[in-house]
Amino acid sequence: MSGCRKRCKREILKFAEYLLRLITGSLHTDTVEDEMEMATVRHRPEALELLEAQSKFTKKELQILYRGFKNECPSGVVNEETFKEIYSQFFPQGDSTTYAHFLFNAFDTDHNGSVSFEDFVMGLSILLRGTVQEKLKWAFNLYDINKDGYITKEEMLDIMKAIYDMMGKCTYPILKEDAPRQHVETFFQKMDKNKDGVVTIDEFIESCQKDENIMRSMQLFENVI
């Protein structure tokens, strides 16, 4: 059991390690500025200075991120199918399709069916450099599937099932089939303070900040993202 969990965690962290590799300078940065000026793509990123002001990345970090993003997405944007293909490489033991769909929608802030370099940078800025509250707001948006400002028990269950599907064979021998529903029942009971059947962003943030077990069990940042 311990070995399987360790293998799962290694696979999950591959995605985070890939993103961190872009930021820490393992990709070459020479000529990136020239490429940003000269590259002919369907989508041009905003000026680096503006992105630097809006995000928590330096200009050099943005240059590195752009090089990595353009290598994966030469058109300057990534659609959902491509996003799913890239994400599936990090979770070969399970089916990451549904979770990648939810994650894509969280990055696609203007809901136009594609993730631009700006979308990518702003989401990554929150996940890697944001405050606890900023990260929790981003996570709330992920769980709020229909974007109506509330999380229902059904939405939370959909996300949980998607996570277990993504974990694949490393999860199902360990956990019972109804484990996602049981976890959701526990989380929802703690989060829905006024028992109105939905979780607001204030309830979500308050519950997560007060309950270390919820933070750890939901694996909001370190494991899944």
ChimeraX commands (.cxc) that place a marker at each C-alpha (Angstrom):
marker #1 position 0.00,0.00,0.00 radius 0.5
marker #1 position 2.74,2.42,0.93 radius 0.5
marker #1 position 4.67,1.71,-2.28 radius 0.5
marker #1 position 1.60,2.26,-4.44 radius 0.5
marker #1 position 0.83,5.56,-2.75 radius 0.5
marker #1 position 4.39,6.69,-3.29 radius 0.5
marker #1 position 4.20,5.80,-6.98 radius 0.5
marker #1 position 0.92,7.69,-7.27 radius 0.5
marker #1 position 2.39,10.77,-5.64 radius 0.5
marker #1 position 5.40,10.65,-7.97 radius 0.5
marker #1 position 3.10,10.56,-11.00 radius 0.5
marker #1 position 0.93,13.37,-9.64 radius 0.5
marker #1 position 3.93,15.58,-8.90 radius 0.5
marker #1 position 5.28,15.18,-12.44 radius 0.5
marker #1 position 2.88,17.85,-13.61 radius 0.5
marker #1 position 3.96,20.30,-10.92 radius 0.5
marker #1 position 7.61,19.47,-11.58 radius 0.5
marker #1 position 7.11,20.19,-15.28 radius 0.5
marker #1 position 5.73,23.64,-14.50 radius 0.5
marker #1 position 8.43,24.36,-11.94 radius 0.5
marker #1 position 11.09,23.30,-14.44 radius 0.5
marker #1 position 9.92,26.07,-16.73 radius 0.5
marker #1 position 10.18,28.65,-13.97 radius 0.5
marker #1 position 13.52,27.68,-12.44 radius 0.5
marker #1 position 15.44,28.28,-15.65 radius 0.5
marker #1 position 16.15,24.82,-17.02 radius 0.5
marker #1 position 14.98,26.03,-20.44 radius 0.5
marker #1 position 17.18,28.36,-22.49 radius 0.5
marker #1 position 16.08,32.00,-22.49 radius 0.5
marker #1 position 18.26,33.45,-25.22 radius 0.5
marker #1 position 16.36,34.97,-28.16 radius 0.5
marker #1 position 13.01,34.58,-26.40 radius 0.5
marker #1 position 12.36,38.31,-26.55 radius 0.5
marker #1 position 13.09,38.27,-30.27 radius 0.5
marker #1 position 10.74,35.34,-30.74 radius 0.5
marker #1 position 7.98,37.17,-28.90 radius 0.5
marker #1 position 8.42,40.09,-31.31 radius 0.5
marker #1 position 8.83,38.08,-34.51 radius 0.5
marker #1 position 6.86,34.85,-34.08 radius 0.5
marker #1 position 3.86,34.57,-36.36 radius 0.5
marker #1 position 1.11,32.94,-34.31 radius 0.5
marker #1 position -2.65,33.20,-34.25 radius 0.5
marker #1 position -2.54,34.63,-30.73 radius 0.5
marker #1 position 0.03,37.12,-29.54 radius 0.5
marker #1 position 0.66,37.42,-25.80 radius 0.5
marker #1 position 0.22,40.73,-24.07 radius 0.5
marker #1 position 3.32,42.84,-23.43 radius 0.5
marker #1 position 5.65,41.25,-20.92 radius 0.5
marker #1 position 5.59,44.41,-18.85 radius 0.5
marker #1 position 1.81,44.17,-18.45 radius 0.5
marker #1 position 1.92,40.48,-17.54 radius 0.5
marker #1 position 4.74,41.19,-15.10 radius 0.5
marker #1 position 2.58,43.83,-13.41 radius 0.5
marker #1 position -0.48,41.57,-13.29 radius 0.5
marker #1 position 1.24,38.37,-12.17 radius 0.5
marker #1 position 3.78,37.41,-9.53 radius 0.5
marker #1 position 6.46,36.46,-12.08 radius 0.5
marker #1 position 9.51,38.43,-13.16 radius 0.5
marker #1 position 10.13,39.33,-16.79 radius 0.5
marker #1 position 12.80,36.63,-17.08 radius 0.5
marker #1 position 10.46,34.01,-15.63 radius 0.5
marker #1 position 7.76,35.06,-18.10 radius 0.5
marker #1 position 10.23,34.69,-20.96 radius 0.5
marker #1 position 11.02,31.16,-19.82 radius 0.5
marker #1 position 7.35,30.31,-19.41 radius 0.5
marker #1 position 6.60,31.65,-22.88 radius 0.5
marker #1 position 9.30,29.50,-24.45 radius 0.5
marker #1 position 7.88,26.38,-22.80 radius 0.5
marker #1 position 4.29,27.31,-23.65 radius 0.5
marker #1 position 5.11,28.02,-27.30 radius 0.5
marker #1 position 6.98,24.72,-27.62 radius 0.5
marker #1 position 3.85,22.86,-26.51 radius 0.5
marker #1 position 1.36,25.20,-28.21 radius 0.5
marker #1 position 2.91,26.87,-31.31 radius 0.5
marker #1 position -0.38,28.62,-32.12 radius 0.5
marker #1 position -0.21,30.55,-28.85 radius 0.5
marker #1 position -3.36,28.97,-27.43 radius 0.5
marker #1 position -4.30,25.47,-26.29 radius 0.5
marker #1 position -7.73,23.91,-26.80 radius 0.5
marker #1 position -9.33,21.40,-24.47 radius 0.5
marker #1 position -8.42,18.30,-26.46 radius 0.5
marker #1 position -4.75,19.25,-26.57 radius 0.5
marker #1 position -4.84,20.08,-22.86 radius 0.5
marker #1 position -6.28,16.63,-22.13 radius 0.5
marker #1 position -3.59,14.94,-24.23 radius 0.5
marker #1 position -0.80,16.81,-22.43 radius 0.5
marker #1 position -2.31,16.16,-19.00 radius 0.5
marker #1 position -2.85,12.43,-19.66 radius 0.5
marker #1 position 0.90,11.95,-20.05 radius 0.5
marker #1 position 1.31,12.64,-16.33 radius 0.5
marker #1 position -1.36,10.12,-15.23 radius 0.5
marker #1 position -0.91,7.02,-17.41 radius 0.5
marker #1 position -2.26,4.69,-14.72 radius 0.5
marker #1 position -5.75,6.22,-14.77 radius 0.5
marker #1 position -8.23,8.23,-16.83 radius 0.5
marker #1 position -7.55,11.95,-16.40 radius 0.5
marker #1 position -10.00,13.07,-19.10 radius 0.5
marker #1 position -12.77,14.34,-16.82 radius 0.5
marker #1 position -10.47,16.03,-14.32 radius 0.5
marker #1 position -8.52,17.66,-17.17 radius 0.5
marker #1 position -11.86,18.99,-18.47 radius 0.5
marker #1 position -12.63,20.62,-15.11 radius 0.5
marker #1 position -9.08,21.96,-14.78 radius 0.5
marker #1 position -9.16,23.37,-18.31 radius 0.5
marker #1 position -12.37,25.25,-17.50 radius 0.5
marker #1 position -10.70,26.72,-14.41 radius 0.5
marker #1 position -7.80,28.04,-16.53 radius 0.5
marker #1 position -10.15,29.22,-19.30 radius 0.5
marker #1 position -11.34,32.24,-17.34 radius 0.5
marker #1 position -13.15,33.95,-20.23 radius 0.5
marker #1 position -14.82,30.65,-21.26 radius 0.5
marker #1 position -13.94,30.91,-24.96 radius 0.5
marker #1 position -12.83,27.29,-25.32 radius 0.5
marker #1 position -9.10,27.95,-25.30 radius 0.5
marker #1 position -6.34,28.76,-22.82 radius 0.5
marker #1 position -4.03,31.57,-23.87 radius 0.5
marker #1 position -0.58,32.31,-22.54 radius 0.5
marker #1 position -2.13,35.03,-20.37 radius 0.5
marker #1 position -4.68,32.57,-18.93 radius 0.5
marker #1 position -1.88,30.10,-18.22 radius 0.5
marker #1 position 0.34,32.69,-16.53 radius 0.5
marker #1 position -2.37,34.15,-14.32 radius 0.5
marker #1 position -3.56,30.73,-13.13 radius 0.5
marker #1 position -0.03,29.54,-12.51 radius 0.5
marker #1 position 0.80,32.76,-10.68 radius 0.5
marker #1 position -1.98,32.08,-8.18 radius 0.5
marker #1 position -1.19,28.38,-7.75 radius 0.5
marker #1 position 2.55,28.86,-7.24 radius 0.5
marker #1 position 2.87,32.35,-5.76 radius 0.5
marker #1 position -0.59,33.28,-4.50 radius 0.5
marker #1 position -1.72,33.74,-0.92 radius 0.5
marker #1 position -3.73,31.01,0.81 radius 0.5
marker #1 position -6.92,32.96,0.14 radius 0.5
marker #1 position -6.08,33.39,-3.55 radius 0.5
marker #1 position -5.36,29.67,-3.91 radius 0.5
marker #1 position -8.60,28.78,-2.13 radius 0.5
marker #1 position -10.59,31.12,-4.38 radius 0.5
marker #1 position -9.03,29.45,-7.41 radius 0.5
marker #1 position -9.87,26.02,-5.98 radius 0.5
marker #1 position -13.45,27.14,-5.29 radius 0.5
marker #1 position -13.77,28.15,-8.94 radius 0.5
marker #1 position -12.56,24.68,-9.93 radius 0.5
marker #1 position -15.22,22.97,-7.79 radius 0.5
marker #1 position -17.94,25.42,-8.86 radius 0.5
marker #1 position -18.47,23.61,-12.14 radius 0.5
marker #1 position -21.39,25.68,-13.47 radius 0.5
marker #1 position -19.84,28.96,-12.20 radius 0.5
marker #1 position -22.97,30.12,-10.36 radius 0.5
marker #1 position -21.06,31.13,-7.23 radius 0.5
marker #1 position -21.98,28.02,-5.21 radius 0.5
marker #1 position -20.68,24.48,-4.83 radius 0.5
marker #1 position -23.34,21.80,-4.68 radius 0.5
marker #1 position -22.85,18.30,-3.32 radius 0.5
marker #1 position -23.20,16.97,-6.88 radius 0.5
marker #1 position -20.44,19.26,-8.16 radius 0.5
marker #1 position -18.09,18.24,-5.38 radius 0.5
marker #1 position -18.87,14.58,-6.08 radius 0.5
marker #1 position -18.13,15.03,-9.80 radius 0.5
marker #1 position -14.71,16.49,-8.98 radius 0.5
marker #1 position -13.94,13.76,-6.44 radius 0.5
marker #1 position -14.90,11.00,-8.86 radius 0.5
marker #1 position -12.71,12.59,-11.52 radius 0.5
marker #1 position -9.76,12.64,-9.12 radius 0.5
marker #1 position -10.21,8.96,-8.25 radius 0.5
marker #1 position -10.54,8.07,-11.96 radius 0.5
marker #1 position -7.31,9.93,-12.61 radius 0.5
marker #1 position -5.53,8.03,-9.85 radius 0.5
marker #1 position -6.61,4.78,-11.50 radius 0.5
marker #1 position -5.26,1.45,-10.33 radius 0.5
marker #1 position -3.30,3.06,-7.50 radius 0.5
marker #1 position -6.56,4.18,-5.89 radius 0.5
marker #1 position -9.27,1.62,-6.47 radius 0.5
marker #1 position -7.52,-1.38,-4.81 radius 0.5
marker #1 position -7.11,0.80,-1.71 radius 0.5
marker #1 position -10.45,2.61,-1.55 radius 0.5
marker #1 position -13.99,1.27,-1.85 radius 0.5
marker #1 position -16.09,2.27,-4.84 radius 0.5
marker #1 position -18.30,4.52,-2.71 radius 0.5
marker #1 position -15.29,6.30,-1.14 radius 0.5
marker #1 position -15.76,9.50,-3.20 radius 0.5
marker #1 position -19.37,9.84,-2.03 radius 0.5
marker #1 position -18.42,9.16,1.58 radius 0.5
marker #1 position -15.68,11.78,1.46 radius 0.5
marker #1 position -18.02,14.32,-0.11 radius 0.5
marker #1 position -20.66,13.70,2.57 radius 0.5
marker #1 position -18.05,14.40,5.26 radius 0.5
marker #1 position -16.64,17.50,3.54 radius 0.5
marker #1 position -20.03,18.93,2.68 radius 0.5
marker #1 position -21.41,18.52,6.19 radius 0.5
marker #1 position -18.46,20.50,7.57 radius 0.5
marker #1 position -18.52,23.19,4.87 radius 0.5
marker #1 position -22.25,23.87,4.56 radius 0.5
marker #1 position -22.47,25.87,7.76 radius 0.5
marker #1 position -26.08,27.06,7.39 radius 0.5
marker #1 position -27.30,23.73,5.94 radius 0.5
marker #1 position -28.89,25.29,2.87 radius 0.5
marker #1 position -27.57,22.62,0.51 radius 0.5
marker #1 position -24.83,24.72,-1.12 radius 0.5
marker #1 position -21.37,25.91,-0.12 radius 0.5
marker #1 position -20.53,29.57,-0.65 radius 0.5
marker #1 position -17.02,30.85,-1.22 radius 0.5
marker #1 position -16.91,32.24,2.33 radius 0.5
marker #1 position -17.95,28.88,3.79 radius 0.5
marker #1 position -15.42,27.10,1.59 radius 0.5
marker #1 position -12.51,29.33,2.58 radius 0.5
marker #1 position -13.41,29.36,6.27 radius 0.5
marker #1 position -13.76,25.58,6.43 radius 0.5
marker #1 position -10.52,24.89,4.58 radius 0.5
marker #1 position -8.52,27.33,6.66 radius 0.5
marker #1 position -9.82,25.93,9.94 radius 0.5
marker #1 position -9.64,22.22,9.15 radius 0.5
marker #1 position -6.21,20.83,8.26 radius 0.5
marker #1 position -7.74,17.44,7.49 radius 0.5
marker #1 position -9.93,18.93,4.77 radius 0.5
marker #1 position -6.98,20.75,3.24 radius 0.5
marker #1 position -4.91,17.57,3.25 radius 0.5
marker #1 position -7.68,15.24,2.09 radius 0.5
marker #1 position -8.87,17.41,-0.78 radius 0.5
marker #1 position -5.25,17.81,-1.95 radius 0.5
marker #1 position -6.03,21.23,-3.36 radius 0.5
marker #1 position -2.56,22.22,-4.48 radius 0.5
marker #1 position 0.46,20.05,-3.78 radius 0.5
marker #1 position -0.88,16.81,-5.25 radius 0.5
marker #1 position -3.57,17.34,-7.84 radius 0.5
marker #1 position -2.57,20.63,-9.43 radius 0.5
marker link #1:1,2 radius 0.2
marker link #1:2,3 radius 0.2
marker link #1:3,4 radius 0.2
marker link #1:4,5 radius 0.2
marker link #1:5,6 radius 0.2
marker link #1:6,7 radius 0.2
marker link #1:7,8 radius 0.2
marker link #1:8,9 radius 0.2
marker link #1:9,10 radius 0.2
marker link #1:10,11 radius 0.2
marker link #1:11,12 radius 0.2
marker link #1:12,13 radius 0.2
marker link #1:13,14 radius 0.2
marker link #1:14,15 radius 0.2
marker link #1:15,16 radius 0.2
marker link #1:16,17 radius 0.2
marker link #1:17,18 radius 0.2
marker link #1:18,19 radius 0.2
marker link #1:19,20 radius 0.2
marker link #1:20,21 radius 0.2
marker link #1:21,22 radius 0.2
marker link #1:22,23 radius 0.2
marker link #1:23,24 radius 0.2
marker link #1:24,25 radius 0.2
marker link #1:25,26 radius 0.2
marker link #1:26,27 radius 0.2
marker link #1:27,28 radius 0.2
marker link #1:28,29 radius 0.2
marker link #1:29,30 radius 0.2
marker link #1:30,31 radius 0.2
marker link #1:31,32 radius 0.2
marker link #1:32,33 radius 0.2
marker link #1:33,34 radius 0.2
marker link #1:34,35 radius 0.2
marker link #1:35,36 radius 0.2
marker link #1:36,37 radius 0.2
marker link #1:37,38 radius 0.2
marker link #1:38,39 radius 0.2
marker link #1:39,40 radius 0.2
marker link #1:40,41 radius 0.2
marker link #1:41,42 radius 0.2
marker link #1:42,43 radius 0.2
marker link #1:43,44 radius 0.2
marker link #1:44,45 radius 0.2
marker link #1:45,46 radius 0.2
marker link #1:46,47 radius 0.2
marker link #1:47,48 radius 0.2
marker link #1:48,49 radius 0.2
marker link #1:49,50 radius 0.2
marker link #1:50,51 radius 0.2
marker link #1:51,52 radius 0.2
marker link #1:52,53 radius 0.2
marker link #1:53,54 radius 0.2
marker link #1:54,55 radius 0.2
marker link #1:55,56 radius 0.2
marker link #1:56,57 radius 0.2
marker link #1:57,58 radius 0.2
marker link #1:58,59 radius 0.2
marker link #1:59,60 radius 0.2
marker link #1:60,61 radius 0.2
marker link #1:61,62 radius 0.2
marker link #1:62,63 radius 0.2
marker link #1:63,64 radius 0.2
marker link #1:64,65 radius 0.2
marker link #1:65,66 radius 0.2
marker link #1:66,67 radius 0.2
marker link #1:67,68 radius 0.2
marker link #1:68,69 radius 0.2
marker link #1:69,70 radius 0.2
marker link #1:70,71 radius 0.2
marker link #1:71,72 radius 0.2
marker link #1:72,73 radius 0.2
marker link #1:73,74 radius 0.2
marker link #1:74,75 radius 0.2
marker link #1:75,76 radius 0.2
marker link #1:76,77 radius 0.2
marker link #1:77,78 radius 0.2
marker link #1:78,79 radius 0.2
marker link #1:79,80 radius 0.2
marker link #1:80,81 radius 0.2
marker link #1:81,82 radius 0.2
marker link #1:82,83 radius 0.2
marker link #1:83,84 radius 0.2
marker link #1:84,85 radius 0.2
marker link #1:85,86 radius 0.2
marker link #1:86,87 radius 0.2
marker link #1:87,88 radius 0.2
marker link #1:88,89 radius 0.2
marker link #1:89,90 radius 0.2
marker link #1:90,91 radius 0.2
marker link #1:91,92 radius 0.2
marker link #1:92,93 radius 0.2
marker link #1:93,94 radius 0.2
marker link #1:94,95 radius 0.2
marker link #1:95,96 radius 0.2
marker link #1:96,97 radius 0.2
marker link #1:97,98 radius 0.2
marker link #1:98,99 radius 0.2
marker link #1:99,100 radius 0.2
marker link #1:100,101 radius 0.2
marker link #1:101,102 radius 0.2
marker link #1:102,103 radius 0.2
marker link #1:103,104 radius 0.2
marker link #1:104,105 radius 0.2
marker link #1:105,106 radius 0.2
marker link #1:106,107 radius 0.2
marker link #1:107,108 radius 0.2
marker link #1:108,109 radius 0.2
marker link #1:109,110 radius 0.2
marker link #1:110,111 radius 0.2
marker link #1:111,112 radius 0.2
marker link #1:112,113 radius 0.2
marker link #1:113,114 radius 0.2
marker link #1:114,115 radius 0.2
marker link #1:115,116 radius 0.2
marker link #1:116,117 radius 0.2
marker link #1:117,118 radius 0.2
marker link #1:118,119 radius 0.2
marker link #1:119,120 radius 0.2
marker link #1:120,121 radius 0.2
marker link #1:121,122 radius 0.2
marker link #1:122,123 radius 0.2
marker link #1:123,124 radius 0.2
marker link #1:124,125 radius 0.2
marker link #1:125,126 radius 0.2
marker link #1:126,127 radius 0.2
marker link #1:127,128 radius 0.2
marker link #1:128,129 radius 0.2
marker link #1:129,130 radius 0.2
marker link #1:130,131 radius 0.2
marker link #1:131,132 radius 0.2
marker link #1:132,133 radius 0.2
marker link #1:133,134 radius 0.2
marker link #1:134,135 radius 0.2
marker link #1:135,136 radius 0.2
marker link #1:136,137 radius 0.2
marker link #1:137,138 radius 0.2
marker link #1:138,139 radius 0.2
marker link #1:139,140 radius 0.2
marker link #1:140,141 radius 0.2
marker link #1:141,142 radius 0.2
marker link #1:142,143 radius 0.2
marker link #1:143,144 radius 0.2
marker link #1:144,145 radius 0.2
marker link #1:145,146 radius 0.2
marker link #1:146,147 radius 0.2
marker link #1:147,148 radius 0.2
marker link #1:148,149 radius 0.2
marker link #1:149,150 radius 0.2
marker link #1:150,151 radius 0.2
marker link #1:151,152 radius 0.2
marker link #1:152,153 radius 0.2
marker link #1:153,154 radius 0.2
marker link #1:154,155 radius 0.2
marker link #1:155,156 radius 0.2
marker link #1:156,157 radius 0.2
marker link #1:157,158 radius 0.2
marker link #1:158,159 radius 0.2
marker link #1:159,160 radius 0.2
marker link #1:160,161 radius 0.2
marker link #1:161,162 radius 0.2
marker link #1:162,163 radius 0.2
marker link #1:163,164 radius 0.2
marker link #1:164,165 radius 0.2
marker link #1:165,166 radius 0.2
marker link #1:166,167 radius 0.2
marker link #1:167,168 radius 0.2
marker link #1:168,169 radius 0.2
marker link #1:169,170 radius 0.2
marker link #1:170,171 radius 0.2
marker link #1:171,172 radius 0.2
marker link #1:172,173 radius 0.2
marker link #1:173,174 radius 0.2
marker link #1:174,175 radius 0.2
marker link #1:175,176 radius 0.2
marker link #1:176,177 radius 0.2
marker link #1:177,178 radius 0.2
marker link #1:178,179 radius 0.2
marker link #1:179,180 radius 0.2
marker link #1:180,181 radius 0.2
marker link #1:181,182 radius 0.2
marker link #1:182,183 radius 0.2
marker link #1:183,184 radius 0.2
marker link #1:184,185 radius 0.2
marker link #1:185,186 radius 0.2
marker link #1:186,187 radius 0.2
marker link #1:187,188 radius 0.2
marker link #1:188,189 radius 0.2
marker link #1:189,190 radius 0.2
marker link #1:190,191 radius 0.2
marker link #1:191,192 radius 0.2
marker link #1:192,193 radius 0.2
marker link #1:193,194 radius 0.2
marker link #1:194,195 radius 0.2
marker link #1:195,196 radius 0.2
marker link #1:196,197 radius 0.2
marker link #1:197,198 radius 0.2
marker link #1:198,199 radius 0.2
marker link #1:199,200 radius 0.2
marker link #1:200,201 radius 0.2
marker link #1:201,202 radius 0.2
marker link #1:202,203 radius 0.2
marker link #1:203,204 radius 0.2
marker link #1:204,205 radius 0.2
marker link #1:205,206 radius 0.2
marker link #1:206,207 radius 0.2
marker link #1:207,208 radius 0.2
marker link #1:208,209 radius 0.2
marker link #1:209,210 radius 0.2
marker link #1:210,211 radius 0.2
marker link #1:211,212 radius 0.2
marker link #1:212,213 radius 0.2
marker link #1:213,214 radius 0.2
marker link #1:214,215 radius 0.2
marker link #1:215,216 radius 0.2
marker link #1:216,217 radius 0.2
marker link #1:217,218 radius 0.2
marker link #1:218,219 radius 0.2
marker link #1:219,220 radius 0.2
marker link #1:220,221 radius 0.2
marker link #1:221,222 radius 0.2
marker link #1:222,223 radius 0.2
marker link #1:223,224 radius 0.2
marker link #1:224,225 radius 0.2
view
